[in-house]
Amino acid sequence: MNTVPHPGLGAPWDGWCRYEAAINELLGAFPVWGMCLYDGRITPRDVLSDVHRTHPRIADNGSHLPNDRYQDPRSFILSLAPPPDPLQAHPPTVELADPTPALGRSAVQDTARHTRLSKEQVGRLVLATSEAITNAVTHGRPPVTMRVWAAPDRMVVTVSDTGSGPHDPYVGLVPSPSTFGGGGGFGLWIAHQLLPVAFSRKREGFTIRLLAGRPLP
């Protein structure tokens, strides 16, 4: 049993709801069950809507009831459209066209000097940004655009390309099969281990959003 992070607890939800959906399939072959706790008094309504779409059974008054609002995990993940982070309501501090991973790393490091983020937080964001740019250049469609937003206690980085994004809805949540044969593929998985990650698929392309520091203002 675990309490799941969400905005009512001061945590981002966009990436976590992917996990809530994916775990139904990724752990489906194992004899295990879990209970995810959501306090209805503080959980936002849109989060509760996603909860119903990602859990095949709902506990209510001591009973575990089948949930007729449950949605296929792959369909749910591919339909996600995370709202902009509050920092994205303002112009970015940095915007780069077709950056190299090295240029992206330098941009994050330079911007972070004007924040209160710790050395570890900055290091995690630098590495995740490098992996996101590498992924966009290798698998996406040009042009690639990197944007950075900064506040004293948090930073947001987005990396966008004009492709449709990974076909695997679970990308980043588990290493891809090619990684075990030496063919690479650890990039988005590494980013997920370092900090909150959200994906956005729109008509104009695919975006990876990375967050460091305080999750929500």
C-alpha positions in Angstrom: 0.0 0.0 0.0 1.4 3.4 -0.8 0.2 7.0 -0.9 0.6 8.3 -4.5 2.1 11.7 -5.2 -0.1 14.3 -6.9 -0.7 18.1 -6.9 -2.8 17.9 -3.7 0.4 16.8 -2.0 2.6 19.3 -3.8 3.9 16.8 -6.4 3.6 16.6 -10.2 1.1 14.1 -11.6 1.8 14.1 -15.3 4.5 11.5 -15.2 3.1 9.5 -12.4 -0.2 8.7 -14.1 1.8 7.0 -16.8 3.2 4.7 -14.2 -0.3 4.1 -12.7 -1.5 2.9 -16.1 1.6 1.0 -17.2 2.0 -1.1 -14.1 -1.2 -2.9 -14.9 0.5 -4.5 -17.9 4.1 -4.5 -16.9 3.4 -6.4 -13.7 0.4 -8.3 -15.0 2.2 -11.6 -15.1 3.2 -11.5 -11.5 1.1 -12.7 -8.5 1.1 -9.3 -6.8 -1.5 -6.6 -6.1 -1.2 -3.2 -4.6 -3.4 -0.5 -3.2 -2.9 3.1 -4.2 -4.2 5.6 -1.6 -5.8 8.9 -2.6 -7.4 11.2 -0.1 -10.5 12.5 -1.8 -10.4 15.6 0.4 -7.2 16.9 -1.2 -6.9 15.0 -4.5 -7.7 17.3 -7.5 -10.8 16.2 -9.6 -8.7 15.6 -12.7 -6.4 13.3 -10.9 -9.3 11.3 -9.5 -10.6 11.0 -13.1 -7.2 9.5 -14.2 -7.3 7.2 -11.1 -10.6 5.7 -12.3 -9.1 5.3 -15.8 -6.0 3.5 -14.6 -7.3 1.1 -11.9 -9.3 -2.0 -12.8 -10.8 -2.2 -9.3 -11.8 0.5 -6.8 -11.9 0.1 -3.1 -15.1 1.6 -1.6 -16.3 1.1 2.0 -14.2 -2.0 2.5 -15.1 -3.6 -0.8 -13.0 -4.1 -4.0 -15.3 -3.4 -6.9 -14.8 -3.8 -10.6 -14.3 -0.4 -12.3 -16.2 0.1 -15.5 -14.2 3.3 -16.2 -10.9 1.4 -16.5 -9.1 2.1 -19.8 -6.6 0.0 -21.7 -3.2 1.2 -20.4 -1.6 1.8 -23.8 -4.6 3.8 -25.0 -4.6 5.9 -21.9 -0.9 6.7 -22.1 -1.0 7.7 -25.7 -4.0 9.9 -25.1 -2.3 12.0 -22.4 -1.9 15.7 -22.9 -0.2 17.1 -19.8 -1.0 20.8 -19.1 1.8 23.3 -19.2 3.9 23.7 -16.1 3.2 27.0 -14.3 6.6 28.3 -15.3 5.7 27.9 -18.9 3.2 30.7 -18.7 6.2 33.0 -19.1 8.8 33.3 -21.9 11.6 30.8 -21.5 14.9 32.0 -20.1 16.8 30.1 -22.9 15.6 28.9 -26.2 18.0 26.9 -28.5 17.4 25.7 -32.1 18.9 22.3 -33.0 21.2 22.2 -30.0 23.9 19.6 -29.5 23.8 17.7 -26.2 26.9 19.6 -25.1 25.3 22.9 -25.8 22.1 21.8 -24.0 24.2 20.8 -20.9 26.0 24.2 -20.9 22.7 26.1 -21.2 21.3 24.3 -18.1 24.4 24.8 -16.1 24.6 28.5 -16.9 20.9 29.1 -16.1 21.1 27.1 -12.9 23.8 29.5 -11.5 20.9 32.0 -10.9 18.9 29.5 -8.9 19.1 27.9 -5.5 19.1 24.4 -6.8 21.7 22.1 -5.2 24.7 20.7 -7.2 23.0 17.3 -7.2 19.7 18.7 -8.6 21.5 20.6 -11.3 23.6 17.5 -12.2 20.6 15.4 -12.6 18.9 18.0 -14.9 22.1 18.4 -16.9 22.3 14.6 -17.6 18.6 14.2 -18.3 18.7 17.1 -20.7 21.6 15.6 -22.5 19.8 12.3 -22.9 16.6 14.0 -24.1 18.4 16.0 -26.8 20.3 12.8 -27.9 17.0 11.0 -28.1 15.4 13.8 -30.2 18.3 14.0 -32.6 18.6 10.3 -33.0 15.0 9.2 -33.1 12.9 12.4 -33.7 12.4 14.6 -36.7 14.1 18.0 -37.0 14.1 20.8 -36.1 14.8 20.2 -32.4 14.0 23.0 -29.9 15.2 23.2 -26.3 13.7 25.6 -23.9 14.6 26.4 -20.3 12.5 28.1 -17.6 14.0 29.0 -14.2 12.7 30.2 -10.8 14.8 30.5 -7.6 13.8 27.1 -6.5 13.0 25.1 -9.6 13.7 24.7 -13.3 11.8 23.3 -16.3 13.5 22.0 -19.5 11.6 21.0 -22.6 13.1 19.3 -25.7 10.8 19.1 -28.7 11.0 17.7 -32.2 8.4 17.5 -35.0 8.1 13.7 -35.0 5.3 11.7 -33.5 7.3 10.4 -30.6 8.2 6.8 -29.4 5.7 4.2 -30.5 6.2 2.3 -27.2 3.9 4.0 -24.7 6.0 2.6 -21.9 9.3 4.1 -23.1 11.3 5.4 -20.2 9.5 3.3 -17.6 11.5 0.2 -18.5 14.7 -0.2 -20.5 14.0 -1.2 -24.1 15.0 -4.7 -25.3 17.8 -3.2 -27.5 19.6 -1.9 -24.4 20.6 -5.4 -23.2 22.3 -6.2 -26.6 24.5 -3.1 -26.4 22.3 -1.2 -28.9 21.7 1.8 -26.6 18.2 2.9 -25.6 18.9 3.8 -22.0 18.5 7.5 -22.5 14.8 8.1 -21.5 15.0 5.4 -18.9 17.9 7.2 -17.3 16.0 10.5 -17.4 13.1 8.9 -15.5 15.4 7.7 -12.8 16.8 11.2 -12.3 13.7 13.5 -12.0 10.1 13.9 -13.0 9.5 13.5 -16.7 6.3 14.2 -18.8 5.7 13.5 -22.4 3.4 15.4 -24.7 2.2 14.3 -28.2 0.6 17.0 -30.3 0.0 17.6 -34.0 3.1 19.7 -34.2 5.4 17.1 -32.6 6.7 15.4 -29.5 8.0 17.1 -26.3 9.8 15.8 -23.3 9.5 17.9 -20.2 12.0 17.7 -17.3 11.6 19.2 -13.9 14.2 19.9 -11.2 13.9 21.4 -7.8 10.6 22.2 -6.1 7.8 20.2 -7.9 5.1 22.9 -7.8 4.9 26.5 -6.7 
